[in-house]
Each structure stands twice: as C-alpha cells, then as structure tokens.
Amino acid sequence: MIRENIHILRRRIADACLRAGRDASDVTLIAVSKTFGTAEISAAADDGLADFGENYIQELRGKYDTLAGRGIRWHFVGHLQTNKIRYIAEWIHLIHSVESLRLARAISDAARKTGRTIPFLVEVNTTGESSKFGVKPPETAEFVHTAAALPSVKVDGLMTMGPFSDDPEDSRGSFRTLRETAEKIRAQGHPLPHLSMGMTGDFEVAIEEGATLIRVGTAIFGARTKPTVLAKG
C-alpha cells in the first residue's frame, strides 16, 4: 500500500508542477511519520523517500536510533519546546517551526555546543487563526533579519499551514501570502530557498503557489488509527 501510495503521490506532484510550469525535482516530499512505526518508515525509504517529518521529540529520538544507517533526513515539523532542542541538535536535518526569537536563540545555543549549523524555517501564521502558531506576515521580515544574525543557525525559508477546511482552494490565499512574504524578504537580501507548505489535503495547491517542501502523512501511510502517547516536543 505504501509503495502504491508513493507512486500516486509522485504522479500528482508531477502534474501539479506541470500546471505551475515548475520542475518536479524542485519539490521535496516529506513523509510525516508521526505515530507510525519503523516498519512503515522503512517501507517508504525502500521506495526512495529520504525525508521524514516528526512532531514529537521522544518519538523522533526512538526512530532515529532504530533507523540509524538508513540515510534518512529527519525533519522536525511540530511545536518545539526550547528545553527539548538538545535531544536533536546533533543530527536534525531541518526544523520547520520556529515562531519565536526565544526559540531561535535556544537553537543557536544548542547548535554552537554541537559545533554545527542548524537550519530552520520561520513559521508564519497566514490564516490569522488563534489555534495556530507563527509570526504574523507583516512582522516576518524583521523576525528573519534578527534570527539570521544569530550564530550557528541558518534561516532557510518560511513555513505555514492552511486553514482548517475540506476544500483545498481555501488554502490558496494562505500559501500565496507565504510566497509573497518570502519574495519581499528575498528582495531585501535573504535567499530563503524553501517554502514549506501543503499537506495531504492541499499539497497540490501549495505546489502551484511555490512550495518547495510538502509535508504529507495520510496519503502515504493511511489514516492514523492510534494516538501518540508521548509527550509533545
């Protein structure tokens, strides 16, 4: 099932890129594997996926230890607490969800102690929903300028989530806002190569609006039938 799902996803990604006049190689599929086991992750990796996203630190640490040597690039896509950064600082590939300078500074401190540079994305609240984390779009440029000056980190782009809706088109405005926000900041001298946006329900719209990273779980692994029992990272 996982292999078939991945093949279907790749076709849908290619079709969305074609509609947008983009190259499919410019879009990275991140398999969001929270609550799924290492067997499912291994099956996806066997079919060529290298990027996996997790929401919970304890769960991520266990999977990282078990799957060491598989060449997986681990992404943290959940809400990150400052006191948990040390558990992933030595090897995390990309943190998607930095929404405060306090968190950015904590990542900088942890990165400096490990002797590496940790890349992260600035989370932007493009919907205005109080249930979502993120910097407000008008405040994002100043946030990026300040965070980019910190040592041992790299601001690699922006991330957002669309509104809670069953209609993918309802996300288009949010994704367009993220792209336009990034374009303004790039014009000020920050490259921001990545836009992380789009999930199972709206990733095609996200690609049409410029996503370079899409975070897909259900369309790869199926519906989640068991809640996580681990503390949120």
C-alpha positions as a Python dict, from the first residue, in 0.01 Angstrom:
ca = {
    (1, 'M'): (0, 0, 0),
    (2, 'I'): (277, 244, 92),
    (3, 'R'): (461, 187, -235),
    (4, 'E'): (144, 237, -438),
    (5, 'N'): (57, 550, -240),
    (6, 'I'): (402, 698, -305),
    (7, 'H'): (375, 630, -677),
    (8, 'I'): (36, 800, -688),
    (9, 'L'): (174, 1097, -495),
    (10, 'R'): (465, 1133, -731),
    (11, 'R'): (229, 1148, -1027),
    (12, 'R'): (13, 1410, -853),
    (13, 'I'): (322, 1615, -766),
    (14, 'A'): (443, 1597, -1126),
    (15, 'D'): (101, 1702, -1256),
    (16, 'A'): (83, 1996, -1014),
    (17, 'C'): (431, 2107, -1119),
    (18, 'L'): (333, 2083, -1483),
    (19, 'R'): (33, 2308, -1424),
    (20, 'A'): (256, 2558, -1246),
    (21, 'G'): (536, 2543, -1505),
    (22, 'R'): (778, 2402, -1247),
    (23, 'D'): (1023, 2113, -1240),
    (24, 'A'): (912, 1828, -1015),
    (25, 'S'): (1266, 1797, -884),
    (26, 'D'): (1220, 2135, -713),
    (27, 'V'): (964, 1985, -472),
    (28, 'T'): (1073, 1761, -184),
    (29, 'L'): (820, 1518, -41),
    (30, 'I'): (849, 1490, 337),
    (31, 'A'): (672, 1184, 475),
    (32, 'V'): (514, 1282, 806),
    (33, 'S'): (551, 959, 1001),
    (34, 'K'): (427, 1054, 1348),
    (35, 'T'): (253, 760, 1525),
    (36, 'F'): (366, 520, 1253),
    (37, 'G'): (633, 261, 1325),
    (38, 'T'): (978, 198, 1187),
    (39, 'A'): (846, -78, 960),
    (40, 'E'): (627, 171, 774),
    (41, 'I'): (913, 422, 757),
    (42, 'S'): (1147, 155, 623),
    (43, 'A'): (894, 61, 356),
    (44, 'A'): (873, 423, 243),
    (45, 'A'): (1251, 456, 249),
    (46, 'D'): (1281, 140, 39),
    (47, 'D'): (1073, 314, -226),
    (48, 'G'): (1312, 606, -241),
    (49, 'L'): (1190, 853, 20),
    (50, 'A'): (1470, 1010, 222),
    (51, 'D'): (1293, 1288, 414),
    (52, 'F'): (1070, 1213, 713),
    (53, 'G'): (894, 1453, 947),
    (54, 'E'): (807, 1402, 1313),
    (55, 'N'): (611, 1610, 1566),
    (56, 'Y'): (728, 1467, 1897),
    (57, 'I'): (1082, 1464, 2029),
    (58, 'Q'): (1070, 1135, 2220),
    (59, 'E'): (914, 953, 1928),
    (60, 'L'): (1166, 1106, 1688),
    (61, 'R'): (1461, 1008, 1906),
    (62, 'G'): (1348, 647, 1920),
    (63, 'K'): (1305, 625, 1545),
    (64, 'Y'): (1636, 798, 1480),
    (65, 'D'): (1818, 546, 1699),
    (66, 'T'): (1643, 245, 1545),
    (67, 'L'): (1689, 354, 1185),
    (68, 'A'): (2045, 483, 1211),
    (69, 'G'): (2235, 399, 896),
    (70, 'R'): (1934, 425, 662),
    (71, 'G'): (2042, 767, 537),
    (72, 'I'): (1718, 930, 648),
    (73, 'R'): (1698, 1309, 673),
    (74, 'W'): (1486, 1389, 976),
    (75, 'H'): (1268, 1700, 987),
    (76, 'F'): (1103, 1834, 1300),
    (77, 'V'): (763, 1972, 1198),
    (78, 'G'): (582, 2012, 1532),
    (79, 'H'): (577, 2276, 1802),
    (80, 'L'): (924, 2268, 1959),
    (81, 'Q'): (996, 2344, 2323),
    (82, 'T'): (1329, 2511, 2397),
    (83, 'N'): (1430, 2252, 2658),
    (84, 'K'): (1398, 1968, 2404),
    (85, 'I'): (1631, 2103, 2136),
    (86, 'R'): (1939, 1938, 2287),
    (87, 'Y'): (1796, 1593, 2210),
    (88, 'I'): (1806, 1650, 1833),
    (89, 'A'): (2067, 1923, 1788),
    (90, 'E'): (2349, 1693, 1674),
    (91, 'W'): (2167, 1545, 1376),
    (92, 'I'): (1836, 1711, 1287),
    (93, 'H'): (1823, 1799, 917),
    (94, 'L'): (1574, 2086, 933),
    (95, 'I'): (1343, 2242, 1192),
    (96, 'H'): (1025, 2372, 1028),
    (97, 'S'): (851, 2550, 1311),
    (98, 'V'): (1042, 2841, 1465),
    (99, 'E'): (791, 3103, 1574),
    (100, 'S'): (973, 3299, 1845),
    (101, 'L'): (1313, 3461, 1883),
    (102, 'R'): (1345, 3283, 2217),
    (103, 'L'): (1330, 2951, 2032),
    (104, 'A'): (1567, 3073, 1760),
    (105, 'R'): (1821, 3175, 2025),
    (106, 'A'): (1787, 2840, 2200),
    (107, 'I'): (1855, 2659, 1871),
    (108, 'S'): (2156, 2884, 1816),
    (109, 'D'): (2295, 2797, 2161),
    (110, 'A'): (2241, 2424, 2109),
    (111, 'A'): (2396, 2434, 1763),
    (112, 'R'): (2704, 2617, 1889),
    (113, 'K'): (2758, 2349, 2154),
    (114, 'T'): (2749, 2073, 1891),
    (115, 'G'): (2980, 2258, 1652),
    (116, 'R'): (2732, 2257, 1366),
    (117, 'T'): (2495, 2498, 1194),
    (118, 'I'): (2127, 2409, 1229),
    (119, 'P'): (1895, 2524, 951),
    (120, 'F'): (1539, 2619, 1034),
    (121, 'L'): (1229, 2773, 883),
    (122, 'V'): (1028, 3059, 1029),
    (123, 'E'): (668, 2958, 1093),
    (124, 'V'): (423, 3219, 968),
    (125, 'N'): (57, 3234, 1070),
    (126, 'T'): (-102, 3320, 737),
    (127, 'T'): (-460, 3236, 839),
    (128, 'G'): (-494, 3452, 1149),
    (129, 'E'): (-634, 3153, 1339),
    (130, 'S'): (-558, 3171, 1711),
    (131, 'S'): (-519, 2792, 1720),
    (132, 'K'): (-207, 2816, 1503),
    (133, 'F'): (144, 2922, 1598),
    (134, 'G'): (350, 3157, 1388),
    (135, 'V'): (478, 3506, 1321),
    (136, 'K'): (234, 3749, 1162),
    (137, 'P'): (315, 3813, 793),
    (138, 'P'): (391, 4187, 840),
    (139, 'E'): (636, 4103, 1120),
    (140, 'T'): (815, 3823, 936),
    (141, 'A'): (1084, 4031, 763),
    (142, 'E'): (1208, 4183, 1089),
    (143, 'F'): (1198, 3838, 1251),
    (144, 'V'): (1408, 3689, 970),
    (145, 'H'): (1663, 3973, 984),
    (146, 'T'): (1709, 3926, 1359),
    (147, 'A'): (1720, 3546, 1351),
    (148, 'A'): (1962, 3538, 1058),
    (149, 'A'): (2214, 3734, 1263),
    (150, 'L'): (2235, 3460, 1528),
    (151, 'P'): (2543, 3235, 1522),
    (152, 'S'): (2535, 2867, 1424),
    (153, 'V'): (2192, 2879, 1258),
    (154, 'K'): (2066, 2936, 905),
    (155, 'V'): (1722, 3072, 820),
    (156, 'D'): (1639, 2851, 523),
    (157, 'G'): (1288, 2972, 445),
    (158, 'L'): (933, 3002, 570),
    (159, 'M'): (662, 2755, 673),
    (160, 'T'): (286, 2780, 708),
    (161, 'M'): (-32, 2576, 741),
    (162, 'G'): (-351, 2643, 550),
    (163, 'P'): (-687, 2693, 722),
    (164, 'F'): (-890, 2405, 860),
    (165, 'S'): (-1106, 2321, 560),
    (166, 'D'): (-1210, 2032, 338),
    (167, 'D'): (-1163, 2247, 26),
    (168, 'P'): (-800, 2270, -93),
    (169, 'E'): (-874, 2601, -264),
    (170, 'D'): (-935, 2758, 76),
    (171, 'S'): (-559, 2726, 138),
    (172, 'R'): (-453, 2914, -174),
    (173, 'G'): (-469, 3258, -14),
    (174, 'S'): (-253, 3147, 279),
    (175, 'F'): (4, 2986, 54),
    (176, 'R'): (14, 3288, -173),
    (177, 'T'): (68, 3512, 128),
    (178, 'L'): (366, 3300, 234),
    (179, 'R'): (517, 3315, -115),
    (180, 'E'): (469, 3690, -142),
    (181, 'T'): (614, 3741, 206),
    (182, 'A'): (920, 3539, 108),
    (183, 'E'): (961, 3735, -215),
    (184, 'K'): (967, 4064, -25),
    (185, 'I'): (1229, 3932, 218),
    (186, 'R'): (1441, 3791, -65),
    (187, 'A'): (1439, 4134, -224),
    (188, 'Q'): (1596, 4261, 99),
    (189, 'G'): (1891, 4024, 65),
    (190, 'H'): (1787, 3698, 236),
    (191, 'P'): (1782, 3397, -2),
    (192, 'L'): (1508, 3191, 176),
    (193, 'P'): (1528, 2896, -65),
    (194, 'H'): (1245, 2696, 92),
    (195, 'L'): (871, 2731, 137),
    (196, 'S'): (728, 2450, 349),
    (197, 'M'): (353, 2436, 292),
    (198, 'G'): (90, 2187, 189),
    (199, 'M'): (-24, 1862, 346),
    (200, 'T'): (-232, 1565, 226),
    (201, 'G'): (-542, 1775, 163),
    (202, 'D'): (-389, 2074, -11),
    (203, 'F'): (-35, 1999, -130),
    (204, 'E'): (-122, 2042, -498),
    (205, 'V'): (-241, 2397, -435),
    (206, 'A'): (76, 2457, -234),
    (207, 'I'): (293, 2341, -524),
    (208, 'E'): (104, 2571, -760),
    (209, 'E'): (181, 2858, -520),
    (210, 'G'): (552, 2779, -493),
    (211, 'A'): (606, 2515, -222),
    (212, 'T'): (947, 2351, -226),
    (213, 'L'): (872, 2123, 72),
    (214, 'I'): (539, 1947, 120),
    (215, 'R'): (452, 1758, 439),
    (216, 'V'): (237, 1453, 364),
    (217, 'G'): (138, 1178, 605),
    (218, 'T'): (-206, 1026, 548),
    (219, 'A'): (-168, 1000, 169),
    (220, 'I'): (143, 785, 225),
    (221, 'F'): (76, 582, 538),
    (222, 'G'): (-304, 587, 558),
    (223, 'A'): (-525, 716, 834),
    (224, 'R'): (-377, 733, 1181),
    (225, 'T'): (-562, 483, 1399),
    (226, 'K'): (-363, 521, 1720),
    (227, 'P'): (-290, 841, 1913),
    (228, 'T'): (62, 906, 2028),
    (229, 'V'): (123, 855, 2399),
    (230, 'L'): (446, 1050, 2405),
    (231, 'A'): (496, 1399, 2536),
    (232, 'K'): (474, 1671, 2275),
    (233, 'G'): (808, 1815, 2172),
}
